Amino acid sequence: MTNPSTSFLSPRSIFMATIIMLLTQQCVMFFFGKSSWTKTLPTDMSGITAAEETMLSIIKQQLPTSKDSLDLIGEEQPLMIGDATHKTNDRNTTSSNEPVETSTSSSKSISLGHYKDANVTLTDDAIQQLPTNKELLDLIGEEALMIGEGTQCLEFHRLVPDAKKRWIGVAGLFNAGTNLLYSLLENNCVMPGGPLQIRWQVPWGKHGYAAYTNHTVRNDRAIIKENGLAIVVARHPYPWALSMCKKPYAIKWNYTKFNCPNLKYGKLVPWAGRKHENLMHFWNGWYREYVKQF
């Protein structure tokens, strides 16, 4: 059997011993502040074997200098994240049911507010993807833009003086929010002639061109078109185009999942008898016609 007092330690043992000494150095620096650790070992070698002395010599060569150590872990105590905030007691511990205000929740309060009102709980990943208040306001402004509110509405009242004969109907492109608009109108508008005066779509079809008023969708043939006012909803063209990639409905054009919406080469298949170079041409042409027509 090999004599333990004269056996030489393996490289793995030397490596582990070095790691232990490095960890010891960091503990010293944490509890006692700046360390005076230097690349030295105790000089009293009495009572150790030749093998142990050799091992200590090897370890000495592998130890970092004081400068190397400070460059690696710094002179100050280690950074303790949450050290101050988590040191709570019964007097300052808040209830788990109370909402905690964070920079994320305050900077995204508009988006989060909508989900809260809808009683929808979001994951942390979903919250990270929400736009900030600034991003939302830069994109859509502080309130909805109502075009024609002061002119078309007054003209509508003049042309159809009998309030009970008036109707309002929804129009807009696919993925523009026509169903949402109808729901908002239905739940917030009171018409003198009853709820039937609020139409799910204009009689010529909510996705149809404004010039196609001579066309009438099924079940709306009894509607007097001249007594109505089209309420048109438009969505920002870029996020609208991305929505079309997810659900294009009846619109067809050349694209793949890698290049959608393919504005350069994505020529649309004719929609309602008309041709468009791409989705942006379609969006511009469709809404421009409503602006000119009404």
C-alpha positions as CSV (number, residue, x, y, z in Angstrom):
1,M,0.0,0.0,0.0
2,T,1.3,3.4,-0.8
3,N,2.4,5.5,2.1
4,P,0.0,8.6,2.3
5,S,2.7,10.8,3.8
6,T,4.9,10.4,0.7
7,S,2.2,10.1,-2.0
8,F,2.0,13.0,-4.6
9,L,-1.4,14.6,-5.1
10,S,-3.1,14.3,-8.6
11,P,-3.5,17.4,-10.9
12,R,-7.3,17.2,-10.1
13,S,-6.5,17.5,-6.4
14,I,-4.2,20.5,-7.0
15,F,-6.9,22.1,-9.1
16,M,-9.5,21.7,-6.4
17,A,-7.2,23.0,-3.8
18,T,-6.6,26.1,-5.9
19,I,-10.3,26.7,-6.3
20,I,-10.9,26.4,-2.5
21,M,-8.2,29.0,-1.9
22,L,-9.6,31.3,-4.4
23,L,-13.1,31.0,-2.8
24,T,-11.5,31.6,0.6
25,Q,-10.0,34.8,-0.8
26,Q,-13.4,36.1,-2.0
27,C,-15.0,35.3,1.4
28,V,-12.3,37.2,3.2
29,M,-12.8,40.2,0.9
30,F,-16.6,40.1,1.4
31,F,-16.6,39.9,5.2
32,F,-13.6,42.1,6.0
33,G,-13.5,44.6,3.1
34,K,-10.4,45.2,1.0
35,S,-8.1,42.2,1.1
36,S,-4.4,42.3,1.7
37,W,-4.1,39.0,0.0
38,T,-0.8,38.6,-1.9
39,K,0.8,35.9,-3.8
40,T,2.5,34.4,-0.8
41,L,2.0,31.3,1.4
42,P,3.0,30.7,5.0
43,T,6.7,30.3,5.3
44,D,6.6,27.9,8.2
45,M,7.0,24.5,6.4
46,S,7.8,22.4,9.5
47,G,5.8,19.2,9.8
48,I,4.9,18.8,6.2
49,T,6.1,16.1,3.8
50,A,8.1,16.7,0.6
51,A,5.0,15.9,-1.5
52,E,3.0,18.4,0.3
53,E,5.7,21.0,0.0
54,T,5.8,20.3,-3.8
55,M,2.0,20.7,-4.0
56,L,2.2,24.0,-2.1
57,S,4.9,25.2,-4.5
58,I,2.7,24.4,-7.5
59,I,-0.3,26.1,-5.9
60,K,1.8,29.2,-5.3
61,Q,2.7,29.5,-8.9
62,Q,-1.0,29.2,-9.9
63,L,-2.4,31.8,-7.4
64,P,-3.4,35.1,-8.9
65,T,-1.6,38.3,-7.9
66,S,-3.5,40.9,-5.8
67,K,-4.0,43.0,-8.9
68,D,-5.4,40.0,-10.9
69,S,-7.8,39.3,-8.1
70,L,-9.0,42.9,-7.8
71,D,-9.4,43.2,-11.5
72,L,-11.6,40.1,-11.5
73,I,-13.9,40.7,-8.5
74,G,-13.3,44.4,-7.6
75,E,-12.2,46.1,-4.5
76,E,-15.6,46.6,-3.0
77,Q,-18.0,44.1,-1.5
78,P,-19.9,41.9,-4.0
79,L,-23.0,43.4,-5.5
80,M,-26.0,42.2,-3.6
81,I,-29.2,42.6,-5.7
82,G,-32.3,43.1,-3.6
83,D,-30.3,43.1,-0.3
84,A,-32.0,46.2,1.0
85,T,-35.5,45.6,-0.3
86,H,-35.7,42.1,0.9
87,K,-34.7,42.8,4.5
88,T,-38.2,43.4,5.7
89,N,-40.0,42.7,9.0
90,D,-43.6,42.4,10.1
91,R,-44.0,46.1,10.3
92,N,-43.0,47.0,6.7
93,T,-44.0,43.8,4.9
94,T,-46.9,44.6,2.5
95,S,-49.7,42.3,1.7
96,S,-49.2,39.9,-1.2
97,N,-52.6,41.1,-2.6
98,E,-51.5,44.7,-3.0
99,P,-50.2,45.6,-6.4
100,V,-46.5,46.5,-6.5
101,E,-45.8,49.6,-8.7
102,T,-42.8,48.9,-10.9
103,S,-41.1,50.9,-13.7
104,T,-42.6,48.4,-16.2
105,S,-46.2,48.7,-15.0
106,S,-46.0,52.5,-14.9
107,S,-44.4,52.9,-18.3
108,K,-47.0,50.5,-19.9
109,S,-50.0,51.5,-17.8
110,I,-52.2,52.3,-20.9
111,S,-51.8,48.8,-22.4
112,L,-52.0,47.1,-19.0
113,G,-55.1,49.0,-18.1
114,H,-57.0,47.6,-21.1
115,Y,-56.1,44.0,-20.1
116,K,-56.9,44.7,-16.5
117,D,-60.4,46.0,-17.4
118,A,-60.9,42.9,-19.5
119,N,-59.9,40.7,-16.5
120,V,-57.0,39.2,-18.5
121,T,-53.8,38.2,-16.8
122,L,-50.6,38.5,-18.8
123,T,-47.4,36.5,-18.4
124,D,-44.1,38.4,-17.9
125,D,-43.1,37.6,-21.5
126,A,-46.3,39.1,-22.8
127,I,-45.9,42.2,-20.7
128,Q,-42.4,42.7,-22.1
129,Q,-43.9,42.7,-25.6
130,L,-46.4,45.4,-24.8
131,P,-45.7,49.0,-26.2
132,T,-44.8,51.7,-23.7
133,N,-47.1,54.6,-23.1
134,K,-44.8,56.9,-25.2
135,E,-44.7,54.4,-28.1
136,L,-48.5,54.2,-28.1
137,L,-49.0,58.0,-27.9
138,D,-46.4,58.6,-30.6
139,L,-48.2,56.2,-32.9
140,I,-51.9,57.0,-32.4
141,G,-52.0,60.2,-30.3
142,E,-53.8,60.8,-27.1
143,E,-57.2,60.3,-28.6
144,A,-58.9,58.9,-31.7
145,L,-58.9,61.1,-34.8
146,M,-62.5,61.8,-35.9
147,I,-62.5,63.0,-39.5
148,G,-65.7,64.7,-40.6
149,E,-67.3,64.9,-37.1
150,G,-68.1,68.6,-37.5
151,T,-69.1,68.6,-41.2
152,Q,-70.5,65.2,-42.2
153,C,-72.6,64.8,-39.1
154,L,-74.3,68.2,-39.6
155,E,-74.9,67.5,-43.2
156,F,-76.3,64.1,-42.3
157,H,-78.8,65.7,-39.9
158,R,-79.8,68.3,-42.5
159,L,-80.4,65.7,-45.3
160,V,-82.3,63.3,-43.0
161,P,-84.2,65.5,-40.6
162,D,-86.3,62.6,-39.2
163,A,-84.0,61.1,-36.6
164,K,-86.1,57.8,-36.5
165,K,-85.3,57.2,-40.2
166,R,-81.5,57.6,-39.9
167,W,-79.1,54.7,-39.6
168,I,-75.4,54.4,-39.2
169,G,-73.3,51.6,-40.6
170,V,-69.8,50.2,-40.2
171,A,-67.2,50.1,-43.0
172,G,-63.5,49.3,-43.1
173,L,-60.9,46.9,-44.5
174,F,-60.3,43.4,-43.2
175,N,-58.4,43.4,-39.9
176,A,-59.2,47.1,-39.4
177,G,-61.4,46.6,-36.3
178,T,-64.9,46.7,-37.9
179,N,-66.4,44.3,-35.4
180,L,-64.9,46.2,-32.5
181,L,-66.3,49.5,-33.9
182,Y,-69.8,47.9,-34.3
183,S,-69.6,46.6,-30.7
184,L,-68.7,50.1,-29.4
185,L,-71.5,51.8,-31.4
186,E,-74.0,49.2,-30.3
187,N,-73.1,49.5,-26.6
188,N,-72.7,53.3,-26.4
189,C,-75.0,54.9,-28.9
190,V,-78.7,55.4,-28.4
191,M,-80.7,55.9,-31.6
192,P,-84.3,57.3,-31.5
193,G,-85.5,54.5,-33.8
194,G,-84.0,51.7,-31.8
195,P,-81.0,49.4,-32.1
196,L,-81.7,48.5,-35.7
197,Q,-80.6,51.9,-36.7
198,I,-77.0,50.8,-35.9
199,R,-76.0,48.5,-38.7
200,W,-73.2,45.9,-38.5
201,Q,-72.2,47.0,-42.0
202,V,-73.2,49.6,-44.6
203,P,-75.7,48.2,-47.2
204,W,-73.1,47.9,-49.9
205,G,-70.8,45.8,-47.7
206,K,-68.4,47.0,-45.1
207,H,-65.3,45.8,-47.0
208,G,-66.6,47.1,-50.4
209,Y,-65.3,50.2,-52.1
210,A,-67.1,53.5,-51.4
211,A,-68.0,53.9,-55.0
212,Y,-70.0,50.6,-55.0
213,T,-73.0,52.1,-53.2
214,N,-75.2,50.9,-56.0
215,H,-74.5,47.4,-54.8
216,T,-76.6,46.0,-52.0
217,V,-75.8,43.1,-49.8
218,R,-78.4,40.4,-49.0
219,N,-80.9,41.2,-46.2
220,D,-80.3,45.0,-46.6
221,R,-82.4,45.6,-49.7
222,A,-85.1,47.4,-47.7
223,I,-82.6,49.9,-46.3
224,I,-82.8,53.4,-47.8
225,K,-79.1,54.1,-48.4
226,E,-79.6,57.9,-48.6
227,N,-80.7,57.9,-44.9
228,G,-77.5,56.5,-43.6
229,L,-74.1,57.6,-42.5
230,A,-71.0,55.3,-43.0
231,I,-68.8,55.1,-39.9
232,V,-65.4,54.1,-41.3
233,V,-62.6,52.7,-39.2
234,A,-58.9,52.8,-40.4
235,R,-55.9,51.2,-38.8
236,H,-52.3,52.2,-39.2
237,P,-51.2,50.6,-42.5
238,Y,-48.0,48.8,-41.2
239,P,-49.5,46.8,-38.3
240,W,-52.6,46.3,-40.5
241,A,-50.3,44.7,-43.2
242,L,-48.8,42.3,-40.6
243,S,-52.3,41.3,-39.4
244,M,-53.2,40.5,-43.0
245,C,-50.2,38.2,-43.1
246,K,-51.7,36.3,-40.2
247,K,-55.3,36.2,-41.5
248,P,-55.7,37.5,-45.1
249,Y,-59.4,36.6,-45.4
250,A,-60.5,37.0,-49.1
251,I,-57.4,39.1,-50.1
252,K,-54.8,37.1,-52.1
253,W,-51.3,38.2,-53.2
254,N,-47.9,36.7,-53.7
255,Y,-46.1,36.3,-50.4
256,T,-44.5,33.7,-48.1
257,K,-44.1,33.5,-44.4
258,F,-40.5,34.7,-44.8
259,N,-41.3,37.9,-46.8
260,C,-44.8,38.9,-45.9
261,P,-46.3,41.4,-46.6
262,N,-43.9,41.4,-49.6
263,L,-44.6,45.1,-50.6
264,K,-42.1,44.9,-53.4
265,Y,-43.4,42.0,-55.5
266,G,-46.6,41.1,-53.7
267,K,-49.1,42.1,-56.4
268,L,-52.7,41.5,-55.3
269,V,-55.1,39.2,-57.1
270,P,-57.9,41.6,-58.2
271,W,-60.2,42.5,-55.3
272,A,-63.8,43.4,-56.2
273,G,-62.7,43.9,-59.8
274,R,-59.8,46.1,-59.1
275,K,-56.0,45.6,-59.3
276,H,-53.4,46.8,-56.8
277,E,-49.6,46.7,-56.8
278,N,-49.4,45.6,-53.2
279,L,-51.1,45.9,-49.8
280,M,-50.1,49.5,-49.3
281,H,-51.7,50.5,-52.7
282,F,-54.8,48.6,-51.6
283,W,-55.0,50.4,-48.3
284,N,-54.4,53.9,-49.8
285,G,-56.8,53.4,-52.6
286,W,-59.6,51.9,-50.5
287,Y,-59.6,54.7,-47.9
288,R,-58.9,57.5,-50.3
289,E,-62.1,56.6,-52.1
290,Y,-64.1,57.0,-48.9
291,V,-62.6,60.4,-48.3
292,K,-63.4,61.6,-51.8
293,Q,-66.9,59.9,-52.0
294,F,-68.2,61.3,-48.7
